[in-house]
Amino acid sequence: MVLIFENFQKNIFKGMMASIVDLPLNVISAFSDVVSYLRLFAVGYAGTVMAESFNNMALANGCGTFLSGLSAAMILFLGHTLNIVMSLMA
């Protein structure tokens, strides 16, 4: 069906030949689109894992005293700022 209707012309065989000639480029284009979206998924997942790691580091530090709360806030601020900057670069 793809060979017949991708490049539909009055002469069916001429359209099929044009489709066969274009098929390798279309396959490469589809593969490159899949790889691009996979890269975007990997970047998003890495940002999620990085944010979770900084949240766990801040929670492990605790908020029992003013100094530990301040250090937890600094960990969260610097970690999430780094994560946002790295996501913008991706």
Backbone as a ProteinNet text record, in pm:
[ID]
protein_1_A
[PRIMARY]
MVLIFENFQKNIFKGMMASIVDLPLNVISAFSDVVSYLRLFAVGYAGTVMAESFNNMALANGCGTFLSGLSAAMILFLGHTLNIVMSLMA
[TERTIARY]
82.2	0	87.5	196.1	284.6	346.6	388.1	451.6	355	227.1	129.7	85.6	55.9	-10.1	80.6	206.5	294.1	317.1	344.5	370.6	272.7	146	40.6	46.5	53.7	55.4	-40.2	-57.6	-144.6	-88	42.5	109.5	149.4	80.6	100.8	243.4	296.9	431	538.5	519.3	613.9	610	490	478.1	539.3	521.9	582.6	734.8	790.2	936.1	989.2	915.2	957.3	951.2	851.6	839.4	952.2	988	1097	1228.9	1250	1373.6	1379	1265.2	1261.5	1256.4	1229.2	1210.3	1330.5	1454.7	1567.8	1580.3	1556.6	1565.3	1452.8	1334.2	1223.3	1248.6	1311	1344	1448.1	1549	1652.7	1592.1	1501.5	1436.4	1352.7	1278.9	1198	1287.3	1399.3	1492.6	1553.6	1588.7	1647.9	1547	1417.9	1315.3	1301.7	1304.8	1293.9	1413.3	1533	1652.8	1647.5	1596.6	1586	1489.8	1374.5	1279.2	1331.6	1407.9	1469	1570.1	1644.1	1740.1	1666.5	1555.1	1477.7	1421.7	1377.3	1330.1	1442.7	1561.8	1675.9	1715.3	1712.4	1744.4	1641.1	1514.1	1409.4	1420	1449.7	1462.5	1584.9	1693.9	1813.5	1785.1	1708	1670.1	1584	1495.6	1411.5	1494.4	1585.9	1671.9	1761	1811.3	1896.7	1818.3	1694.9	1612	1580	1550.9	1521.9	1644.4	1761.5	1884.9	1909.8	1889.5	1907.9	1803.3	1680.5	1577.6	1614.8	1666	1707.3	1826.6	1920.2	2034.7	1988.7	1893.1	1843.7	1766.5	1687.6	1614.1	1707.8	1814.4	1910.8	1983.1	1999.6	2065	1976.7	1845.6	1751.8	1724.7	1622.2	1582.5	1564.8	1645.6	1631.6	1674.5	1779.4	1828	1822.5	1844.9	1844	1954	2072.7	2186.4	2162	2105.3	2078.7	1966.1	1868.5	1762.5	1816	1906.3	1967.5	2052.6	2126.8	2208.9	2119.8	2007.9	1915	1854.8	1821.3	1766.6	1870.6	1995.7	2101.8	2123.5	2119.2	2132.6	2020.1	1897.4	1783.3	1795.6	1830.5	1840.2	1949.7	2069.1	2181.3	2159.9	2108.7	2086.7	1982.6	1869.9	1764.9	1801.5	1879.6	1928.9	2022.2	2110.8	2200.1	2119.5	2017.8	1933.4	1860.8	1808.3	1739	1836.4	1953.8	2053.6	2096.2	2118.6	2158.4	2044.5	1920.6	1807	1793.5	1822.9	1817.4	1924.8	2040.4	2147.3	2116	2038.8	2005.3	1907.5
-118.6	0	126.3	121.1	237.8	260.3	153.3	167.8	224	189.3	235.1	377.9	409.7	536.5	646.5	617.7	723.6	831.1	790.9	885.1	852	879.8	839.7	924.7	856.8	922	848.6	903.1	839.1	702.3	698	571.3	507.4	399.1	336.5	284.5	224	166.1	274.1	387	499	551.4	561.1	603.3	503.1	372.1	269.2	275.9	299.3	309.4	431.6	542.2	661.4	635.3	560.4	527.4	435.6	338.9	247.3	323.1	419.3	498.2	582.5	636.9	722.4	643.8	513.2	433.9	435.5	416.5	420.6	553.9	663.1	794.1	812.3	760.6	769.5	685.4	568	483	551.7	609.6	680.7	800.3	871.3	986.4	943.3	833.8	783.9	738.6	671	627.2	746.6	851	968.9	1039.8	1040.8	1099.2	1021	888.5	805.5	829.1	835.9	859.5	997.6	1096.2	1231	1234.1	1169.4	1166.2	1083.2	979.1	900.1	983.7	1067.9	1157.6	1256.5	1311.2	1403.4	1334.3	1209.1	1133.1	1111.1	1077.8	1053.7	1180.4	1294.2	1421.1	1452.4	1431.8	1455.6	1361.8	1234.7	1138.4	1170	1211.2	1247.7	1367.7	1464.4	1579.1	1537.9	1441.8	1392.3	1322.9	1238.7	1167.5	1265.3	1366.2	1466.3	1545.9	1585.7	1659.5	1573.8	1446.2	1356	1338.4	1332.3	1318	1440.4	1559.6	1679.3	1688.9	1647.4	1646.8	1551.5	1433.2	1336.9	1386.9	1456.3	1512.6	1617.5	1700.3	1803.9	1742.1	1638.1	1571.5	1499.2	1440.9	1371.4	1469.1	1591.9	1694.4	1733.3	1729.9	1757.8	1906	1933.6	2071.3	2092.3	2023.6	2030.3	2164.7	2221.7	2350.6	2452.5	2576.6	2682.2	2660.6	2621.5	2602.1	2485.1	2375.7	2262	2295.2	2371.7	2415.3	2507.2	2596.2	2686.5	2609.5	2510.8	2431.7	2346.2	2295.2	2219.3	2310.2	2432.9	2527.7	2562.5	2576.4	2605.5	2486.7	2364.8	2245.8	2242.8	2268.5	2268	2377.7	2497.2	2608.8	2585.4	2551.1	2531.8	2409.1	2301.4	2178.8	2196.9	2257.6	2275.7	2383.3	2482.3	2580.6	2514.3	2429.3	2354.3	2266.9	2200.8	2113.8	2192.4	2309.6	2392.4	2441.6	2483.7	2532.4	2419.3	2301	2188.4	2147.1	2157.2	2125	2227.1	2352	2453.5	2431.1	2382.8	2355.5	2234.3	2140.8	2019.5	2054.2
0	0	0	75.6	78.9	-57.9	-122.2	-253.5	-357.1	-345	-444.4	-417.7	-293.3	-263.5	-209.3	-183.2	-131.9	-237	-358.3	-467.5	-580.3	-556	-649.8	-776.7	-890.2	-1020.9	-1113.1	-1233.2	-1332.6	-1370.9	-1388.6	-1417.6	-1284.1	-1248.5	-1116.4	-1102.1	-1206.1	-1196.1	-1180.8	-1245.3	-1229.6	-1085.7	-1028.1	-888.4	-793	-824	-738.7	-743.9	-861.3	-873.3	-798.5	-806.8	-732.1	-582.2	-539.1	-396.1	-351.1	-437.1	-403.3	-393.1	-481.5	-479.3	-350.7	-308.5	-189.2	-58.9	-64.5	56.9	152	104.5	199.4	273.4	202.5	267.8	369.6	338.4	432.9	557.4	539.9	654.8	742	680.8	756.8	830.1	765.5	828.5	949.4	935.6	1046.6	1162	1130.4	1234.2	1306.2	1232.3	1294.8	1384.2	1345.6	1431.7	1562.3	1553.2	1673.3	1765.6	1709.5	1790.7	1856.3	1785	1841.3	1959.3	1944.2	2055.7	2171.7	2142.7	2249.4	2327.3	2255.9	2323.2	2413.8	2364.7	2447.4	2571.4	2556.5	2671	2771.3	2722.1	2810.6	2885.6	2818.8	2884.5	2992.9	2962.3	3061.3	3179.5	3153.3	3261.6	3347.8	3286.6	3363.1	3452.7	3402.8	3485.9	3603.8	3582.2	3691.2	3797.3	3755.3	3850.6	3925.7	3855.8	3919.9	4024.1	3991.6	4087.3	4208.4	4186.1	4298	4387.5	4326.3	4404.4	4492.8	4437.8	4519.2	4629.8	4601.1	4706	4818	4782	4884.4	4964	4897.8	4970.6	5070.7	5031.8	5121.7	5238	5210.7	5318.3	5414.5	5362.2	5447.4	5538.9	5492.5	5572.7	5691.2	5669.7	5778	5795.8	5876.4	5904.5	6054.5	6134.7	6280.7	6337.1	6285.4	6334.4	6220.1	6256.7	6155.9	6052.6	6099.7	6009.1	5914.4	5963.8	5875.6	5776.8	5818.9	5727.9	5619.7	5658.7	5560.9	5460.3	5508.7	5416.1	5324.8	5376.3	5291.8	5184.7	5222	5124.9	5018.6	5058	4961.7	4866.4	4921.1	4836.5	4733.3	4778.8	4686.6	4581.7	4624.5	4530	4427	4472.1	4379.3	4290.1	4348.9	4271	4163.1	4197.9	4097.9	3995.3	4036.2	3939.8	3839.1	3887.6	3798.5	3704	3755.6	3673.9	3564.2	3597.9	3499.6	3392.2	3432.1	3335.6	3241.6	3296.2	3212.1	3117.9	3163.8	3077.2	2964.6	2993.5	2888.2	2782.3	2824.3	2729.3	2642.3	2695.2	2618.4	2510.6
[MASK]
++++++++++++++++++++++++++++++++++++++++++++++++++++++++++++++++++++++++++++++++++++++++++

